[in-house]
Amino acid sequence: MATSMHLVWSSTAPGSVVYETHAIEVVEEGGVHGEVVSERHEVTVHSRAQAEEIAAEHGYELYRDGEEWDSLPEEGGSLPEDAEG
């Protein structure tokens, strides 16, 4: 299954945009069903271009909407070396 990437406001650095990823995994315990696995990545995203770069590097499906996306400039940030998530 694809992993989606959503931009959200940081809970540790007010006014900063970070990202969350969400994936549905198949679980076979007690019958087959899907389970959502979510992770919050407290990596500050400085621009839409940087968000695109993170998504491309990790194979995430980036959601380009919402107040957080709208708050970012088109350019101006690059992927930090420690942005492994």
Backbone as CSV, one residue per row, in Angstrom:
resi,resn,N_x,N_y,N_z,CA_x,CA_y,CA_z,C_x,C_y,C_z
1,MET,0.825,-1.186,0.000,0.000,0.000,0.000,0.870,1.249,0.000
2,ALA,0.349,2.295,-0.585,1.056,3.569,-0.629,1.025,4.246,0.737
3,THR,2.050,5.029,0.983,2.114,5.813,2.206,1.830,7.263,1.849
4,SER,0.860,7.858,2.554,0.537,9.255,2.288,1.316,10.155,3.235
5,MET,1.612,11.362,2.759,2.355,12.359,3.528,1.488,13.596,3.642
6,HIS,1.267,14.037,4.887,0.436,15.203,5.150,1.242,16.222,5.945
7,LEU,1.162,17.481,5.539,1.829,18.544,6.276,0.940,18.958,7.442
8,VAL,1.552,19.144,8.614,0.819,19.513,9.834,1.644,20.541,10.601
9,TRP,0.999,21.235,11.524,1.718,22.165,12.392,2.490,21.373,13.429
10,SER,3.689,21.800,13.729,4.536,21.140,14.728,3.941,21.305,16.113
11,SER,4.046,20.253,16.910,3.588,20.333,18.305,4.711,20.798,19.220
12,THR,5.942,20.824,18.720,7.075,21.226,19.557,7.654,22.583,19.174
13,ALA,7.388,23.037,17.962,7.891,24.333,17.499,6.734,25.110,16.878
14,PRO,5.997,25.872,17.685,4.820,26.593,17.182,5.128,27.419,15.938
15,GLY,4.244,27.314,14.946,4.411,28.043,13.702,5.229,27.307,12.658
16,SER,5.820,26.188,13.021,6.612,25.402,12.074,5.758,24.292,11.479
17,VAL,6.045,23.973,10.223,5.345,22.898,9.523,6.233,21.659,9.528
18,VAL,5.644,20.521,9.904,6.317,19.224,9.865,5.416,18.285,9.072
19,TYR,5.708,16.990,9.078,4.842,16.096,8.317,4.527,14.811,9.062
20,GLU,3.397,14.223,8.671,2.970,12.917,9.167,2.829,11.988,7.978
21,THR,3.078,10.707,8.214,2.850,9.708,7.175,1.815,8.713,7.682
22,HIS,1.016,8.218,6.752,-0.041,7.262,7.083,-0.038,6.146,6.037
23,ALA,-0.080,4.910,6.511,-0.118,3.758,5.605,-1.101,2.745,6.158
24,ILE,-1.708,1.991,5.280,-2.603,0.905,5.689,-1.846,-0.397,5.491
25,GLU,-1.710,-1.150,6.568,-1.034,-2.438,6.506,-2.053,-3.547,6.733
26,VAL,-1.859,-4.653,6.040,-2.740,-5.815,6.197,-2.267,-6.621,7.404
27,VAL,-3.200,-6.894,8.308,-2.913,-7.666,9.520,-3.750,-8.930,9.460
28,GLU,-3.138,-10.059,9.774,-3.858,-11.324,9.674,-4.214,-11.923,11.024
29,GLU,-3.982,-11.185,12.108,-4.348,-11.693,13.440,-5.859,-11.597,13.627
30,GLY,-6.490,-12.688,14.002,-7.934,-12.691,14.221,-8.721,-12.432,12.948
31,GLY,-8.211,-12.836,11.821,-8.821,-12.566,10.525,-8.043,-11.481,9.808
32,VAL,-8.278,-11.350,8.538,-7.544,-10.365,7.743,-8.264,-9.022,7.821
33,HIS,-7.526,-7.978,8.182,-8.084,-6.629,8.211,-6.960,-5.611,8.026
34,GLY,-7.335,-4.387,7.752,-6.355,-3.324,7.567,-6.125,-2.576,8.865
35,GLU,-4.914,-2.092,9.021,-4.560,-1.310,10.199,-3.789,-0.079,9.721
36,VAL,-4.207,1.101,10.203,-3.525,2.334,9.820,-2.305,2.524,10.712
37,VAL,-1.168,2.751,10.078,0.073,3.019,10.798,0.443,4.470,10.503
38,SER,0.481,5.297,11.550,0.787,6.713,11.397,2.068,7.058,12.139
39,GLU,2.850,7.948,11.548,4.090,8.408,12.176,4.182,9.905,12.005
40,ARG,4.601,10.594,13.054,4.834,12.033,12.983,6.342,12.253,12.875
41,HIS,6.753,13.071,11.918,8.166,13.357,11.681,8.398,14.831,12.018
42,GLU,9.039,15.091,13.137,9.284,16.472,13.572,10.495,17.047,12.837
43,VAL,10.404,17.057,11.513,11.412,17.643,10.637,10.756,18.885,10.036
44,THR,11.314,20.059,10.302,10.714,21.287,9.796,10.790,21.327,8.275
45,VAL,9.644,21.601,7.659,9.544,21.734,6.208,9.484,23.228,5.907
46,HIS,10.428,23.722,5.102,10.555,25.152,4.851,9.909,25.627,3.556
47,SER,9.580,24.699,2.652,8.996,25.102,1.370,8.243,23.930,0.745
48,ARG,7.426,24.264,-0.240,6.722,23.228,-0.990,7.718,22.349,-1.744
49,ALA,8.776,22.969,-2.258,9.804,22.201,-2.985,10.458,21.177,-2.059
50,GLN,10.715,21.559,-0.819,11.323,20.629,0.135,10.352,19.492,0.448
51,ALA,9.063,19.797,0.610,8.064,18.757,0.855,8.038,17.770,-0.306
52,GLU,8.082,18.296,-1.537,8.109,17.443,-2.735,9.347,16.547,-2.723
53,GLU,10.485,17.112,-2.317,11.742,16.367,-2.280,11.677,15.225,-1.254
54,ILE,11.148,15.504,-0.080,11.007,14.471,0.960,10.104,13.351,0.459
55,ALA,8.959,13.739,-0.117,8.002,12.743,-0.619,8.633,11.872,-1.706
56,ALA,9.339,12.502,-2.633,9.960,11.744,-3.725,11.030,10.795,-3.198
57,GLU,11.846,11.264,-2.262,12.936,10.436,-1.738,12.422,9.184,-1.044
58,HIS,11.282,9.304,-0.355,10.763,8.187,0.432,9.606,7.446,-0.243
59,GLY,9.193,7.913,-1.416,8.100,7.257,-2.127,6.731,7.529,-1.518
60,TYR,6.578,8.691,-0.849,5.296,9.055,-0.239,4.390,9.730,-1.268
61,GLU,3.089,9.595,-1.067,2.102,10.317,-1.859,1.777,11.603,-1.095
62,LEU,2.265,12.739,-1.592,2.136,14.018,-0.898,0.765,14.631,-1.133
63,TYR,0.098,15.016,-0.055,-1.174,15.730,-0.140,-0.868,17.222,-0.132
64,ARG,-1.202,17.879,-1.230,-0.876,19.288,-1.433,-2.094,20.160,-1.166
65,ASP,-2.542,20.166,0.073,-3.695,20.989,0.432,-3.639,21.346,1.912
66,GLY,-4.499,22.248,2.300,-4.600,22.619,3.702,-3.834,23.881,4.043
67,GLU,-4.114,24.398,5.212,-3.505,25.629,5.710,-1.984,25.534,5.773
68,GLU,-1.473,24.367,6.165,-0.034,24.183,6.285,0.640,24.290,4.916
69,TRP,0.089,23.607,3.907,0.626,23.662,2.545,0.573,25.105,2.031
70,ASP,-0.565,25.760,2.245,-0.739,27.130,1.770,0.234,28.105,2.427
71,SER,0.707,27.795,3.631,1.605,28.698,4.357,3.048,28.641,3.845
72,LEU,3.381,27.631,3.072,4.768,27.447,2.621,5.043,28.170,1.308
73,PRO,6.248,28.768,1.181,6.636,29.339,-0.118,6.947,28.206,-1.099
74,GLU,6.954,28.536,-2.385,7.263,27.528,-3.406,8.680,26.975,-3.236
75,GLU,9.653,27.845,-3.043,11.051,27.466,-2.934,11.595,27.959,-1.593
76,GLY,12.825,27.554,-1.259,13.442,28.133,-0.094,13.952,27.148,0.925
77,GLY,13.786,25.887,0.718,14.287,24.905,1.661,14.805,23.695,0.923
78,SER,15.736,23.019,1.507,16.223,21.777,0.904,16.252,20.716,1.988
79,LEU,16.320,19.496,1.579,16.279,18.375,2.496,17.534,18.345,3.363
80,PRO,17.387,18.494,4.693,18.557,18.401,5.566,19.128,16.991,5.563
81,GLU,20.400,16.876,5.862,21.056,15.579,5.883,20.417,14.622,6.888
82,ASP,19.857,15.151,7.989,19.290,14.303,9.035,17.792,14.116,8.914
83,ALA,17.212,14.340,7.731,15.766,14.251,7.551,15.289,12.850,7.222
84,GLU,15.938,11.859,7.745,15.536,10.481,7.487,14.187,10.177,8.099
85,GLY,13.732,10.965,9.071,12.415,10.782,9.668,12.506,9.871,10.785
